[in-house]
């Protein structure tokens, strides 16, 4: 059972470069989310999608964009990376028609220099 | 909007001792409550959840939590911790139709 797959697991990136973090789920969940995790700040929601074809902004959306062309994939793009985007990024999914419990990927560690 | 406060950023405890990790939330409507655990270099996994019904919820690895509506609390407890319980613990609250909102986490450090 794969669940949520994120790629890459780790990346070092020069400031100003474009970067896409990939996320794929095989649970047919309708909702997907991107969080960033920073020491002392917990997890903060970047963007979410309640169903394929729709997206919404979370708590910290600036500098990030997402798309949801189908149920399984939810890529996160940094158009022009900045050092403050150095973080660990987690993708998650849920079936909002049930309890809304989130299932998480293993994370993508991004360092912007 | 709902918010979550985890009252302790770090909790050191000796092996086999009891532990309580505190969580308070604020919301004007009914919510679902969750505890997640994150082991080093891993993603988050669900420990337990409160949706409705009995206020005492039992989860995996011997953890339990009690929902207290009057205190707006959802504290996590374990009567006897193991070294392997060393991890980051996150309390989270969800309102119907909204995304999950996390606390800032509590780092549990279990030592021999």
Interface residues (C-beta under 8 A of the other chain):
Chain A: X4 X33 X35 X40 X41 X42 X43 X44 X45 X48 X58 X90 X92 X94 X96 X99 X100 X101 X102 X104 X105 X106 X107
Chain B: X9 X32 X34 X36 X42 X43 X44 X45 X46 X49 X51 X90 X94 X96 X97 X99 X100 X101 X102 X103 X104 X105
